[in-house]
């Protein structure tokens, strides 16, 4: 019997009245009744809770410490339980990085698609990027050395050839360091710091690291470049060092100058400006990875900025506390207040006039600075008169710097009341670097594709895109296109065809989030699982309910048991088995 039924005996959780019940497995079961009659107590707090508790108990003690153990529901016995998954209406995530695409894993397949068949273009001039030969890289590196050396002619310039052997990956890399030592290399740069390979140093294996092997260091002066023998030897030396670097790092090499690092790639480089891309891989298209995320907004698409209107009381002067975040500094004698008063005195800005009466020029000087240096006089901690030279960048940049740099949660919370969210001026909300957005499939970058609705994307992937790909791209992308089309169809069938993949999860309603998780579960193809759902039809138009019911039955057809708490008549009529609790709410409910 336990193979065909979930057998419940003596269920008394919350207001349940010692219920005995056999629920058929591998069926579409609906629990209904008036609100407060005990539906959720039976479905979630008894059946799901016991299934989850038993699963967690089966794990090792090490794993249990991370998951936590649920309390045993008030029930005498439950037999025939399967591993259970709850799909309720609680908020999935408040994380600003979580989107419809990442939750359903469709965005992960798009990243894979773009990495496999994407066409890279130069972000500067739109030229198709192609692979560079060793001789072409040598010429570009030599031109860069000549250019940098001739900019400042009086001093020698040091150029370093680096091989980027590890790019933002976790690990200790002891074997890598041993291999580099055995090949005769003496120095590496780890996360921006130089280390001799003979020294003992350890890396945290849980942190991502970037490691460059130092291949060669070349010192050049303008006098050297005028010597034809030196120039000829330089080209030969460059060629050998670059070839050695590219062998170590799969075709990548970096020319490091005093102020910059220039990446050259045997794989992809612009023939016009020489802009190079590393080997294209899926994580480049992730706004959660430093490799792909916009460097200004860190992959969020927006930035926090001080709102001038929030920090100013236009009826008060600066001396009266008109700059609200600086009120605590008014009575204090600090170097910052001395600098501000010095600037006001030298630039003719009144600190006694109401801020609303100041000219645009004066207000701009106070808020956004002048960029000029000022000599500030005062006394140091020892009481001795002294002078310092400081640049005045303005009050707003100072407050923003403090907001992002402070380790104090209280200070950040205090300043947050003056902040507003603005679209990132670098990526314009696309979240990714320009070179990543320049990689396209059928003329669309990954951000443009993610901003289309599920319904239009479903038609595009099912029909249009496949016809526009060449035979090689069709063969490489066949499996990915099939998976994306399948998951988009699931989303469409649960009534979410109007959403786009870039929509943030935190902006979705509880019903939308529940149906997204439902579509994700259908996409996993799991069997032998007990699913417990809480009113999945809520918020749906009646015309979309049929598609939802078809998706629910798809879960059952895969070999799963489905228990749905529901009030919708159409869903109840579609069920294989109906359980009604009542007759009323609270203490008057809890009966079959």
Beta strands, then each sheet from edge to edge (+ up, - down):
strand 1: 5-11
strand 2: 19-24
strand 3: 28-33
strand 4: 75-79
strand 5: 84-87
strand 6: 157-170
strand 7: 187-190
strand 8: 193-196
strand 9: 208-220
strand 10: 252-256
strand 11: 261-265
strand 12: 268-269
strand 13: 276-277
strand 14: 302-306
strand 15: 373-379
strand 16: 385-391
strand 17: 419-423
strand 18: 530-534
strand 19: 561-565
strand 20: 577-581
sheet 1: 2+ 1- 4+
sheet 2: 5+ 18+ 19+ 3+ 20+
sheet 3: 8+ 7- 9+ 6- 10+ 11-
sheet 4: 12+ 13-
sheet 5: 14+ 17-
sheet 6: 15+ 16-
end
